[in-house]
Amino acid sequence: KYENFQLWPEIVGEGLAKISYPEQILSNKILVVRVIDAAWIQELAFKKEEILEKFRNKCKNIYFEDIRFISGNPKDFNNKRM
């Protein structure tokens, strides 16, 4: 459904892709990203504008107004990683 999500490692880098993944899109404008813990949420929040810009440059057919970072259970990362 979200084929552009496979670009996540390219957009945020391999290191950040290991602790986060895009989960869904709300109202066609908010990207929800699951992150392993609150400390990493803060790190990614500092990079939000950069991440949005990279998505806009790589994926011309989608546009996110914002990113919402949510904390996730580390077990989820084994099941959801691309």
CNS distance restraints for C-alpha pairs under 8 A (distance, minus, plus):
assign (resid   2 and name CA) (resid  24 and name CA) 7.84 0.50 0.50
assign (resid   4 and name CA) (resid   8 and name CA) 7.72 0.50 0.50
assign (resid   4 and name CA) (resid  59 and name CA) 7.04 0.50 0.50
assign (resid   5 and name CA) (resid  22 and name CA) 6.24 0.50 0.50
assign (resid   6 and name CA) (resid  82 and name CA) 6.66 0.50 0.50
assign (resid   7 and name CA) (resid  11 and name CA) 6.16 0.50 0.50
assign (resid   8 and name CA) (resid  12 and name CA) 6.08 0.50 0.50
assign (resid   8 and name CA) (resid  13 and name CA) 7.64 0.50 0.50
assign (resid   8 and name CA) (resid  17 and name CA) 6.54 0.50 0.50
assign (resid   8 and name CA) (resid  21 and name CA) 7.01 0.50 0.50
assign (resid   8 and name CA) (resid  22 and name CA) 7.24 0.50 0.50
assign (resid   9 and name CA) (resid  13 and name CA) 4.87 0.50 0.50
assign (resid   9 and name CA) (resid  14 and name CA) 5.01 0.50 0.50
assign (resid   9 and name CA) (resid  16 and name CA) 7.45 0.50 0.50
assign (resid   9 and name CA) (resid  17 and name CA) 4.98 0.50 0.50
assign (resid  10 and name CA) (resid  14 and name CA) 7.06 0.50 0.50
assign (resid  11 and name CA) (resid  51 and name CA) 6.57 0.50 0.50
assign (resid  11 and name CA) (resid  54 and name CA) 6.04 0.50 0.50
assign (resid  11 and name CA) (resid  55 and name CA) 6.93 0.50 0.50
assign (resid  12 and name CA) (resid  16 and name CA) 5.91 0.50 0.50
assign (resid  12 and name CA) (resid  17 and name CA) 6.34 0.50 0.50
assign (resid  12 and name CA) (resid  51 and name CA) 6.63 0.50 0.50
assign (resid  13 and name CA) (resid  17 and name CA) 6.09 0.50 0.50
assign (resid  14 and name CA) (resid  18 and name CA) 6.33 0.50 0.50
assign (resid  15 and name CA) (resid  19 and name CA) 7.29 0.50 0.50
assign (resid  16 and name CA) (resid  20 and name CA) 6.21 0.50 0.50
assign (resid  17 and name CA) (resid  21 and name CA) 6.24 0.50 0.50
assign (resid  18 and name CA) (resid  81 and name CA) 7.92 0.50 0.50
assign (resid  19 and name CA) (resid  35 and name CA) 5.85 0.50 0.50
assign (resid  19 and name CA) (resid  36 and name CA) 5.37 0.50 0.50
assign (resid  19 and name CA) (resid  40 and name CA) 7.65 0.50 0.50
assign (resid  19 and name CA) (resid  77 and name CA) 7.54 0.50 0.50
assign (resid  20 and name CA) (resid  33 and name CA) 6.66 0.50 0.50
assign (resid  20 and name CA) (resid  34 and name CA) 5.48 0.50 0.50
assign (resid  20 and name CA) (resid  35 and name CA) 4.29 0.50 0.50
assign (resid  20 and name CA) (resid  36 and name CA) 6.22 0.50 0.50
assign (resid  20 and name CA) (resid  77 and name CA) 7.74 0.50 0.50
assign (resid  21 and name CA) (resid  33 and name CA) 5.54 0.50 0.50
assign (resid  21 and name CA) (resid  34 and name CA) 5.48 0.50 0.50
assign (resid  21 and name CA) (resid  35 and name CA) 6.74 0.50 0.50
assign (resid  21 and name CA) (resid  80 and name CA) 7.73 0.50 0.50
assign (resid  21 and name CA) (resid  81 and name CA) 7.04 0.50 0.50
assign (resid  22 and name CA) (resid  31 and name CA) 7.00 0.50 0.50
assign (resid  22 and name CA) (resid  32 and name CA) 5.92 0.50 0.50
assign (resid  22 and name CA) (resid  33 and name CA) 4.19 0.50 0.50
assign (resid  22 and name CA) (resid  34 and name CA) 6.20 0.50 0.50
assign (resid  23 and name CA) (resid  31 and name CA) 7.69 0.50 0.50
assign (resid  23 and name CA) (resid  32 and name CA) 5.60 0.50 0.50
assign (resid  23 and name CA) (resid  33 and name CA) 5.42 0.50 0.50
assign (resid  23 and name CA) (resid  34 and name CA) 6.24 0.50 0.50
assign (resid  24 and name CA) (resid  31 and name CA) 6.12 0.50 0.50
assign (resid  24 and name CA) (resid  32 and name CA) 5.26 0.50 0.50
assign (resid  24 and name CA) (resid  33 and name CA) 7.31 0.50 0.50
assign (resid  25 and name CA) (resid  29 and name CA) 6.60 0.50 0.50
assign (resid  25 and name CA) (resid  30 and name CA) 5.47 0.50 0.50
assign (resid  25 and name CA) (resid  31 and name CA) 4.62 0.50 0.50
assign (resid  25 and name CA) (resid  32 and name CA) 5.91 0.50 0.50
assign (resid  26 and name CA) (resid  30 and name CA) 4.99 0.50 0.50
assign (resid  26 and name CA) (resid  31 and name CA) 6.45 0.50 0.50
assign (resid  26 and name CA) (resid  32 and name CA) 7.23 0.50 0.50
assign (resid  28 and name CA) (resid  64 and name CA) 7.33 0.50 0.50
assign (resid  29 and name CA) (resid  63 and name CA) 6.59 0.50 0.50
assign (resid  29 and name CA) (resid  64 and name CA) 4.50 0.50 0.50
assign (resid  29 and name CA) (resid  65 and name CA) 5.26 0.50 0.50
assign (resid  29 and name CA) (resid  66 and name CA) 6.77 0.50 0.50
assign (resid  30 and name CA) (resid  64 and name CA) 5.51 0.50 0.50
assign (resid  30 and name CA) (resid  65 and name CA) 5.93 0.50 0.50
assign (resid  30 and name CA) (resid  66 and name CA) 4.95 0.50 0.50
assign (resid  30 and name CA) (resid  67 and name CA) 5.44 0.50 0.50
assign (resid  30 and name CA) (resid  68 and name CA) 6.75 0.50 0.50
assign (resid  31 and name CA) (resid  64 and name CA) 6.31 0.50 0.50
assign (resid  31 and name CA) (resid  66 and name CA) 6.38 0.50 0.50
assign (resid  31 and name CA) (resid  67 and name CA) 4.67 0.50 0.50
assign (resid  31 and name CA) (resid  68 and name CA) 6.11 0.50 0.50
assign (resid  32 and name CA) (resid  67 and name CA) 5.85 0.50 0.50
assign (resid  32 and name CA) (resid  68 and name CA) 4.81 0.50 0.50
assign (resid  32 and name CA) (resid  69 and name CA) 5.92 0.50 0.50
assign (resid  32 and name CA) (resid  70 and name CA) 7.17 0.50 0.50
assign (resid  33 and name CA) (resid  67 and name CA) 7.07 0.50 0.50
assign (resid  33 and name CA) (resid  68 and name CA) 6.17 0.50 0.50
assign (resid  33 and name CA) (resid  69 and name CA) 4.87 0.50 0.50
assign (resid  33 and name CA) (resid  70 and name CA) 6.17 0.50 0.50
assign (resid  34 and name CA) (resid  69 and name CA) 5.93 0.50 0.50
assign (resid  34 and name CA) (resid  70 and name CA) 4.93 0.50 0.50
assign (resid  34 and name CA) (resid  71 and name CA) 5.67 0.50 0.50
assign (resid  34 and name CA) (resid  72 and name CA) 5.64 0.50 0.50
assign (resid  35 and name CA) (resid  40 and name CA) 6.58 0.50 0.50
assign (resid  35 and name CA) (resid  41 and name CA) 6.03 0.50 0.50
assign (resid  35 and name CA) (resid  69 and name CA) 6.58 0.50 0.50
assign (resid  35 and name CA) (resid  70 and name CA) 5.93 0.50 0.50
assign (resid  35 and name CA) (resid  71 and name CA) 4.99 0.50 0.50
assign (resid  35 and name CA) (resid  72 and name CA) 5.67 0.50 0.50
assign (resid  36 and name CA) (resid  40 and name CA) 6.82 0.50 0.50
assign (resid  36 and name CA) (resid  41 and name CA) 7.83 0.50 0.50
assign (resid  36 and name CA) (resid  71 and name CA) 5.75 0.50 0.50
assign (resid  36 and name CA) (resid  72 and name CA) 5.22 0.50 0.50
assign (resid  36 and name CA) (resid  73 and name CA) 6.54 0.50 0.50
assign (resid  36 and name CA) (resid  74 and name CA) 5.75 0.50 0.50
assign (resid  36 and name CA) (resid  77 and name CA) 7.78 0.50 0.50
assign (resid  37 and name CA) (resid  41 and name CA) 6.34 0.50 0.50
assign (resid  37 and name CA) (resid  71 and name CA) 5.26 0.50 0.50
assign (resid  37 and name CA) (resid  72 and name CA) 6.67 0.50 0.50
assign (resid  38 and name CA) (resid  42 and name CA) 6.32 0.50 0.50
assign (resid  38 and name CA) (resid  71 and name CA) 6.28 0.50 0.50
assign (resid  39 and name CA) (resid  43 and name CA) 6.53 0.50 0.50
assign (resid  40 and name CA) (resid  44 and name CA) 6.13 0.50 0.50
assign (resid  41 and name CA) (resid  45 and name CA) 5.97 0.50 0.50
assign (resid  41 and name CA) (resid  69 and name CA) 6.06 0.50 0.50
assign (resid  41 and name CA) (resid  70 and name CA) 7.21 0.50 0.50
assign (resid  41 and name CA) (resid  71 and name CA) 7.24 0.50 0.50
assign (resid  42 and name CA) (resid  46 and name CA) 6.49 0.50 0.50
assign (resid  43 and name CA) (resid  47 and name CA) 6.91 0.50 0.50
assign (resid  44 and name CA) (resid  48 and name CA) 6.16 0.50 0.50
assign (resid  44 and name CA) (resid  69 and name CA) 7.94 0.50 0.50
assign (resid  45 and name CA) (resid  69 and name CA) 7.50 0.50 0.50
assign (resid  47 and name CA) (resid  51 and name CA) 6.14 0.50 0.50
assign (resid  48 and name CA) (resid  52 and name CA) 6.14 0.50 0.50
assign (resid  48 and name CA) (resid  67 and name CA) 6.87 0.50 0.50
assign (resid  49 and name CA) (resid  53 and name CA) 6.13 0.50 0.50
assign (resid  50 and name CA) (resid  54 and name CA) 6.23 0.50 0.50
assign (resid  51 and name CA) (resid  55 and name CA) 6.25 0.50 0.50
assign (resid  52 and name CA) (resid  56 and name CA) 6.24 0.50 0.50
assign (resid  52 and name CA) (resid  64 and name CA) 6.91 0.50 0.50
assign (resid  52 and name CA) (resid  65 and name CA) 7.90 0.50 0.50
assign (resid  52 and name CA) (resid  66 and name CA) 7.42 0.50 0.50
assign (resid  52 and name CA) (resid  67 and name CA) 7.68 0.50 0.50
assign (resid  53 and name CA) (resid  57 and name CA) 6.23 0.50 0.50
assign (resid  54 and name CA) (resid  58 and name CA) 6.06 0.50 0.50
assign (resid  55 and name CA) (resid  59 and name CA) 5.57 0.50 0.50
assign (resid  55 and name CA) (resid  62 and name CA) 7.99 0.50 0.50
assign (resid  55 and name CA) (resid  63 and name CA) 7.69 0.50 0.50
assign (resid  56 and name CA) (resid  60 and name CA) 5.95 0.50 0.50
assign (resid  56 and name CA) (resid  62 and name CA) 7.09 0.50 0.50
assign (resid  56 and name CA) (resid  63 and name CA) 6.22 0.50 0.50
assign (resid  56 and name CA) (resid  64 and name CA) 7.91 0.50 0.50
assign (resid  59 and name CA) (resid  63 and name CA) 7.90 0.50 0.50
assign (resid  72 and name CA) (resid  76 and name CA) 6.85 0.50 0.50
assign (resid  73 and name CA) (resid  77 and name CA) 7.45 0.50 0.50
assign (resid  74 and name CA) (resid  78 and name CA) 7.49 0.50 0.50
assign (resid  75 and name CA) (resid  79 and name CA) 7.05 0.50 0.50
assign (resid  76 and name CA) (resid  80 and name CA) 5.98 0.50 0.50
assign (resid  77 and name CA) (resid  81 and name CA) 5.63 0.50 0.50
